[in-house]
Every structure is written in C-alpha cells, then in structure tokens.
Amino acid sequence: MKTSASILAANFKHWGINHVFGIPGKAISPILFQLEKNDLTFVLSKHESGAGFEAAGYALMNQKIAVAVGTSGPGGTNLLTAAGQAKASNVPLLLITGHPSAGDTGKAMGQDSSIFGTDLVDMFKAVTKFSARIERAEMLQPYLQHALEKAVSGVKGPVHLSIPFDILIEEIEPFKIDLPIAHEMVSPATRDVIDQLNSAERPLLFLGKGVHSSRAYAEVQQFAEHWRIPVITTPGGKGTFRTNHKLSLGAFGLGGTDEAKNYFQQGVDVLIVIGTRLSDMSIPGVTEDMYPSHIIHFDYDPTFIGKSIKVPTTPVLGDIRSNLSVILKDLPKPASSDEFFIPREPVHPVENDPDKRMSAVTTLQVMRNSLPEDAIVFGDDGSHTFYGIKHFDIYHPGTFFFDDIFGAMGHGIGYSIGAKLAAPEKTIVCLVGDGCMFMHGTEISTAYNYDSPVLFIVLNNGRLDMVEKGMHKMTGSSIGGVYDTPMDAALFAKAMGLQSYTSHGPADLAENIKQALHTIEETNKPVLVEVLVDQYEIPPTMGRQ
C-alpha cells in the first residue's frame, strides 16, 4: 500500500516528467515531499499563473503532458489564467489543486475549495477539458486516467483535479498509468480535397497554430509545393512555414505583410485553411469582395468552421498531420525542395539618431541577424510580437510560437522558461514587452534559480503599446496606457541575479545579443537584453476594428 501522493509522483516519473511547477501550501505538501523522494525537481515559481505557464511551455516542447500544482483557495484561482491560456494553445496540462480535507467538507475551513467555499472544480470547468474532485482515494486511478485521456486526445488541452489533503496521505494499492496513445481521426473528405485542388486556378493556403499543435510542418510544405500554392499564416500560425520559401507571402491579419494582403485582394478561388478558427485577429480587412469561391477547412474542432467567411466549405475534420499524410501518400515524392528556398540575406538596419530611440522594426531585424537560425522564439502578447510576426524571418518551421486567441500578458515568459527546461539543448528566446514584464517578470528569477537560461529580449517603450495606440486611434486619447514610472528592465533583472544589458541602437543591440548568448553558454543562466524603442512608432496592429 502507498499514499495517493506517492503514487502520483511515481506516475509523473513514469511519464518522463522531470519537473513539476508550482508554489507550496499545506493542502498539496504531500505531493511535494513525494516529488523529492522520486528525484523529481519541484520548480518554485513566483506566482501560480507563472507555474502554469511554465508547465505549458514544458509540455509544448517535450510533446508530452506537464504538471502544475497549486494549493487550495487562491493557489487554485491563480492557476485559472494559465489554464485558459493552455486551452487556447492546445497544450496538454495536468493541473492539481488542493483542498483542506475531504472528511471535514461542510465545516468551516480556511481556503475551502469545495462547494462550501471557493468551488475550484466548477471554476476550472470553463477553462479545461475536464475538472473533477477526488472525494475518495479509490477514485484516484479512474479519474486520473480519464483526465489524461481528455488532455491528450483530439484537441489537446488542460485538465484539472482537486485532491484534498487527507486523500493525498491515504494509502491505497499502487498503480501505474501509461500516457494514452491518441487514436487520430481521418476525414473521409480527403479525396474531394485532391479533386478540388487539381481544378483550382488561384488557390491560397492559410496556416494557423493548429499546424504547430500537430507538428505537420513537413506535410504542409510538401502539400504547398506539390500544388505550388502560395502560403499565408495567421498571427498564431507564425513559425509554421519558412519565410524564405518562394511560396511564402508572410503573415496575414494583424502584423500581416503587403504581399499577403495584395494576393488575397486580387482574388482566390479555393482557400485552404489549416488549423485556425479564422478569428478577428486573423482576418481583419477581409471584405466580402475578397471572399473565395470555396474553402477547404482542416481542423479537429468543427465549432468555428463556416462561421467567419460564409461561403461553401468542405470540412476536413481530424488530426491535421494524419489527414495531410493521407492526401500526400499517393502523390509523387518530391526530389528536393531546394528550388523553393531563397538564400538568407541579412537586413542591414539603419542606425538611429543618437537623440532618438530605436525603431521596433529595426530591433526585430537585428534580432534575426544576431540569433541562430534555429533559435526558438516565444512571443508574449503585445505590439512587440506583432512586429515579430511581420518582420522576423523564419528559417526552420516550429521556431516561433505566439497565441492570438486568449492573449494572457506575461505567458510567454513562463512558456519560454518551461520550454528551456524541457529542451536544454535548444536556444530559447522570449520576445517580451515592458507591460508583460510588469505582469509576470518575476518569473525570470525562477529561470535563474532553476538554470533555465532563456534569452529575454524586452522591448521597452514605457507603455501598454497595443491598447494605448488602439485607444488613440478610436477616440483620439488614451487612459491608463502610459506608465508614470517606466520600468528599468535591466535593473529589474539585476535585482534578481541576472546579467542584463540596455540597448540604444542597432550596433549596440547586436553586440549585446552576442554577449548574452556567450554568457548563457558559459554560465547556464538566463540573460536579459533591454531595448529602448520609439514610444510613438505605430505598431502593425491598427487594422483591427
């Protein structure tokens, strides 16, 4: 017989998890002691939301499930934002929260997480695929198995279990659960897709972050090359297709390129949508005269198919990679993709006047010149990443991640930290703004303490840029968009032990990135590079109504 907490820890190890993220509290303390006994690292985050973000980045990078824990009451409610973000990002995540005592439920208890207090199970139902309370120890095995199946099957996402303290220390028969193998659904519409593409005269491929979720990069490239279809991406689809590919038109929507917009405006007969719900972030500026004659829509979730652009639509439901593989299996194998690739040509940014701040566009150009081609960038939510969507070239698919749906500020900080712990051999970069650093910047201390050497690049213009500029556009003024006391991001980082640099111009920034990458390699510690950017530059987000 073993305690429920020890069985949980043993299963985490069995799943190949080496890190569990959270903040201690009495209600979950039995789990923490068992993590130590099983040689698992408990990562002490600075806020439960940060813990959930870090676990999500960990899961995204290791392609398994990850675990975050929060104590009862506020420890659980602090995880709600991370759950919402993970659901939007289609990341499999197990969130475990505590409860003082199942046996005392109904009595007055501090941080009660049952229906008599803060009902965490009900709260998590809206932001997870499954949320339940373990009321007896023998319920642990079936509920845990069901939660895992929900997390990794179909559209992946977070799940939540509330486990009371007395259940965690109760002894039961030990068990091990293997991570479920997803049985991918293949659509019967794949034959129709081939026929429609063979007769299409001006098709266009529109990629979303579902391509990231299914890791269908090679299949998408072969698909595009076989029919020679131009490719555009949503903001969340950034990084799913090489921008130095002859078929790439870049991003569309917020942060989109003129090439993508112009092609769409000149007429499309068949629009092939892969892994996006076509939200208002992805199709601003699309008018009825631009509508295609037909849409082929690949997605696992049918909820939003046919809702945004109302034209005849062929749904191709199921796993994107599996469906594309079926379509491609009888096509001739490409000899080489070399004919489609454009050699990398570094941009030569212009130095700014000494008395003026650097442009954010220039910042992204310098970043691209200075970072390795395979560096993985996590863009936080704000103007800074929309500059990246438009101006940061992609040379390897799967090296740029951004969420354009839920949009939790500060989540990119945690995602990058967890990703680096899951893949220490990768160069991980967090592209973040000063507003996001104010939200969850203390997590850089977590990166420092647990040897997660992320390169944090902070675009600092002293304001909540996207909302501040949006207010000005709509009303001519803004409220609450400018900080009275701007952040000194370099000093902020130094206060938590990090080496940091402040950049004022392109040459300055290039040298600082070079030094930062060297420091990371030498010390295995994170480094922060602050860039003071133009406060009045208009970001590429003004097309949203």
TADA-V672134 format. One record per pair of residues at least 24 apart in sequence whose ideal C-beta (glycine too) atoms are under 8 Angstrom apart, sorted by the first residue. I is the first residue (numbers start at 1). J is the second residue. Records with the same first field share a line. If there is no record, write none. Layout:
I: J + J
//
This chain:
1: 171 + 172 + 173 + 174
2: 171 + 172 + 174
3: 30 + 34 + 168 + 169 + 170 + 171 + 172
4: 30 + 134 + 137 + 140 + 163 + 167 + 168 + 169 + 170 + 171 + 172
5: 30 + 31 + 33 + 34 + 168 + 169
6: 34 + 37 + 38 + 174
7: 140 + 172 + 174 + 175
8: 34 + 96 + 140 + 144 + 168
9: 34 + 35 + 37 + 38 + 40
10: 34 + 38 + 174 + 176
11: 144 + 176 + 177
12: 38 + 40 + 67
13: 38 + 39 + 40
14: 176 + 177 + 178
15: 64 + 65 + 179
16: 62 + 64
17: 64 + 65 + 66 + 67
18: 421
19: 43 + 58 + 66 + 418 + 421 + 422 + 450
20: 55 + 67 + 68 + 69
21: 45 + 51 + 52 + 54 + 55 + 58 + 66 + 67 + 68 + 69 + 418
22: 48 + 51 + 68 + 69 + 70 + 75
23: 47 + 48 + 51 + 70 + 71 + 75
24: 71
25: 70 + 71 + 72 + 75 + 98 + 111
26: 71 + 98 + 100 + 165
27: 71 + 72 + 75 + 97 + 98 + 99 + 100 + 111 + 113 + 164 + 165
28: 69 + 70 + 71 + 72 + 75 + 96 + 97 + 98 + 163 + 165 + 168
29: 165
30: 165 + 168 + 169
31: 69 + 96 + 168
32: 69
41: 450
43: 421 + 446 + 450
44: 446 + 449
45: 414 + 443 + 446
46: 440 + 442 + 443 + 445 + 446
47: 78 + 440 + 442 + 443
48: 75 + 76 + 78 + 79 + 82
49: 78 + 79 + 81 + 82 + 408 + 410 + 414 + 440
50: 82 + 410 + 413 + 414 + 440 + 442 + 443 + 446
51: 79 + 82 + 414
52: 79 + 81 + 82 + 83 + 85 + 86 + 93 + 95 + 414
53: 82 + 85 + 408 + 410 + 411 + 413 + 414 + 415 + 417 + 418 + 440 + 443
54: 414 + 415 + 417 + 418 + 421 + 443 + 446
55: 82 + 93 + 95 + 418
56: 82 + 85 + 86 + 89 + 91 + 93 + 158 + 411 + 414 + 415 + 418
57: 378 + 414 + 415 + 416 + 417 + 418 + 419 + 420 + 422
58: 418 + 419 + 421 + 422
59: 86 + 91 + 92 + 93 + 418 + 422
60: 89 + 91 + 401 + 415 + 418 + 419 + 422
61: 418 + 419 + 420 + 422 + 423 + 426
62: 422 + 423
63: 215
64: 92 + 179
65: 92 + 93 + 94 + 148 + 151 + 152 + 179
66: 91 + 92 + 93 + 94 + 418 + 422
67: 93 + 94 + 95 + 96
68: 93 + 94 + 95 + 96
69: 95 + 96 + 97 + 98
70: 95 + 96 + 97 + 98
71: 97 + 98 + 111
72: 97 + 98 + 99 + 100 + 111 + 112 + 113 + 118 + 120
73: 110 + 111 + 112 + 113 + 117 + 118
74: 111 + 118
75: 111
76: 113 + 118 + 120 + 123 + 124 + 162
77: 118 + 120 + 123
80: 123 + 124 + 127
81: 408
82: 158 + 408 + 411 + 414
83: 124 + 127 + 128 + 158 + 160
84: 127 + 406 + 408
85: 403 + 406 + 408 + 411
86: 157 + 158
87: 127 + 128 + 129 + 157 + 158 + 406
88: 403 + 405 + 406
89: 209 + 403 + 406
90: 155 + 156 + 157 + 209 + 210 + 213
91: 156 + 157 + 158
92: 151 + 152 + 156 + 157 + 158
93: 151 + 157 + 158 + 159
94: 147 + 148 + 151 + 158 + 159 + 161
95: 124 + 128 + 158 + 159 + 160 + 161
96: 160 + 161 + 162 + 163
97: 124 + 160 + 161 + 162 + 163
98: 162 + 163 + 164 + 165 + 168
99: 133 + 162 + 163 + 164 + 165
100: 164 + 165
101: 164 + 165 + 166
102: 134 + 135 + 136 + 164 + 166 + 167
103: 164 + 166
105: 164
113: 162
120: 160 + 162
121: 160 + 162
124: 160
127: 158
128: 157 + 158 + 159 + 160
129: 155 + 157 + 158 + 159
130: 159 + 160
131: 159 + 160 + 161 + 162
132: 160 + 161 + 162
133: 161 + 162 + 163 + 164
134: 161 + 162 + 163 + 164 + 167
135: 164 + 167
136: 167
137: 167 + 170 + 171 + 172
138: 172
140: 167 + 172
141: 175 + 177
144: 177
145: 177
148: 177 + 179 + 180
149: 180
152: 179 + 180 + 182
153: 180 + 182 + 183
154: 182 + 185 + 300 + 301
155: 213 + 300 + 301
156: 213
182: 319
184: 318 + 319 + 321 + 322
185: 300 + 317 + 318 + 319 + 322
186: 318 + 319 + 322 + 323 + 326
187: 315 + 316 + 317 + 318 + 323
189: 314 + 315 + 316 + 317
190: 316 + 323 + 326 + 327
192: 314
193: 272 + 296 + 314 + 316 + 327
194: 327
196: 270 + 294 + 296 + 314
197: 227 + 229 + 270 + 272 + 296
198: 227
200: 227 + 269 + 270
201: 269
202: 266 + 267 + 268 + 269 + 270
203: 227 + 229 + 230 + 268 + 269 + 270 + 271 + 272
204: 229 + 230 + 231 + 232 + 263 + 264 + 268 + 270 + 271 + 272 + 292
205: 229 + 230 + 231 + 232 + 247 + 272 + 274
206: 232 + 233 + 234 + 237 + 252 + 271 + 272 + 273 + 274 + 276 + 278
207: 231 + 232 + 233 + 234 + 237 + 240 + 241 + 274 + 275 + 276
208: 233 + 234 + 236 + 237 + 240 + 273 + 274 + 275 + 276 + 277 + 282
209: 234 + 236 + 237 + 240 + 275 + 276 + 401 + 402 + 403 + 404
210: 274 + 275 + 276 + 298 + 299 + 300 + 320
211: 237 + 240 + 241 + 274 + 275 + 320
212: 236 + 237 + 239 + 240 + 275 + 398 + 401
213: 275 + 320
214: 275 + 319 + 320 + 321 + 322
215: 321 + 398
216: 274 + 275 + 320 + 321 + 324
217: 241 + 397 + 398
219: 320 + 321 + 324 + 325 + 328
220: 274 + 324 + 397
221: 245 + 337 + 397
222: 328 + 331 + 334
223: 324 + 327 + 328
225: 334 + 337 + 340
226: 328 + 331 + 334
229: 272
230: 263
232: 256 + 260 + 263 + 264
234: 276 + 278 + 279 + 281 + 282 + 404
235: 281 + 282 + 386 + 389 + 402 + 404
236: 276 + 281 + 282 + 402 + 403 + 404 + 405
237: 275 + 276
238: 379 + 388 + 389 + 394 + 400 + 402
239: 377 + 394 + 397 + 398 + 399 + 400 + 401 + 402
240: 275 + 397 + 398
241: 394 + 397
242: 341 + 394 + 395 + 396 + 397
243: 393 + 394 + 395
244: 341 + 342 + 343 + 344 + 393 + 394 + 395
245: 340 + 341 + 342
246: 339 + 340 + 341 + 342
247: 340
250: 390
251: 389 + 390
252: 282 + 283
253: 281 + 282 + 283 + 284 + 285 + 404 + 543
254: 281 + 282 + 284 + 386 + 389 + 404 + 540 + 541 + 543 + 544
255: 385 + 386 + 387 + 388 + 389 + 390 + 540 + 541
256: 389 + 390 + 540 + 543
257: 390
261: 285
264: 290
265: 290
268: 292 + 293
269: 293 + 294
270: 294 + 295 + 296
271: 295 + 296 + 309
272: 296 + 298
273: 297 + 298 + 299
274: 298 + 299 + 320
275: 299 + 320
277: 301 + 303 + 304 + 307 + 308 + 405
278: 304 + 307 + 308 + 309
279: 304 + 308 + 404 + 405
280: 544 + 545
281: 404 + 405 + 544
282: 404
283: 308 + 309
284: 543 + 544 + 545
285: 543
298: 323 + 324
344: 373 + 393 + 395
349: 506
350: 506
351: 505 + 506 + 507
352: 504 + 505 + 506
354: 505
356: 534
357: 461 + 504 + 532 + 533 + 534 + 535
358: 503 + 504 + 505 + 506 + 509 + 531 + 532 + 533 + 534
359: 533 + 534 + 537
360: 384 + 387 + 459 + 461 + 533 + 534 + 537 + 539
361: 387 + 390 + 391 + 537
362: 506
363: 387 + 457 + 459 + 509 + 531 + 533
364: 388 + 390 + 391 + 392
365: 391 + 506
366: 506 + 509 + 510 + 513
367: 392 + 429 + 431 + 457 + 509 + 513
368: 392 + 393
369: 510
370: 509 + 510 + 513 + 514
371: 427 + 429 + 513 + 517
372: 427
374: 399 + 426 + 427
375: 399 + 426 + 427 + 428 + 429
376: 400 + 401 + 419 + 426 + 427 + 428 + 429
377: 401 + 429 + 430 + 431
378: 402 + 412 + 415 + 416 + 419 + 428 + 429 + 430 + 431
379: 412 + 431
380: 409 + 410 + 411 + 412 + 413 + 430 + 431 + 432 + 433 + 436
381: 407 + 408 + 409 + 411 + 412 + 436
382: 409 + 432 + 433 + 435 + 436 + 464 + 465 + 466
383: 433 + 459 + 465 + 466 + 469 + 539 + 540 + 541
384: 431 + 432 + 433 + 459 + 465
385: 412 + 431
386: 466 + 539 + 540 + 541
387: 459 + 539 + 540
388: 431
389: 540
390: 540
409: 435 + 436 + 439 + 440
410: 436 + 437 + 439 + 440 + 441 + 443
411: 440
412: 436
413: 437 + 440 + 441 + 443 + 444 + 456
414: 440 + 443
416: 454 + 456
417: 443 + 446 + 447 + 450 + 452 + 454
418: 452
420: 447 + 452 + 453 + 454
421: 450 + 452
427: 455 + 517
428: 453 + 454 + 455
429: 454 + 455 + 456 + 457
430: 454 + 455 + 456 + 457
431: 457 + 459
432: 456 + 457 + 458 + 459
433: 458 + 459 + 460 + 461 + 465
434: 458 + 459 + 460 + 461 + 462 + 463 + 483 + 486 + 487 + 489
435: 463 + 464 + 465
437: 487 + 489 + 492
438: 483 + 487
441: 489 + 492
442: 496
444: 493 + 496 + 498 + 526 + 528
445: 496 + 497
447: 526
448: 496 + 497 + 498 + 525 + 526
451: 524 + 525
452: 526
453: 520 + 523 + 524 + 525 + 526 + 527
454: 526
455: 513 + 516 + 517 + 520 + 526 + 527 + 529
456: 493 + 526 + 527 + 528 + 529
457: 513 + 528 + 529 + 531
458: 489 + 528 + 529 + 530 + 531
459: 531 + 533
460: 486 + 487 + 489 + 530 + 531 + 532 + 533
461: 532 + 533 + 534 + 535 + 537
462: 486 + 487 + 535
463: 535
465: 539
466: 539 + 541
469: 538 + 539 + 541 + 542
470: 541 + 542 + 544
473: 542
488: 530
489: 528 + 530
490: 528 + 530
492: 528
493: 528 + 530
497: 525
498: 525 + 526 + 527 + 528
499: 523 + 525 + 527 + 528
500: 527 + 528 + 529 + 530
501: 527 + 528 + 529 + 530
502: 530 + 531 + 532
503: 529 + 530 + 531 + 532
504: 532
//
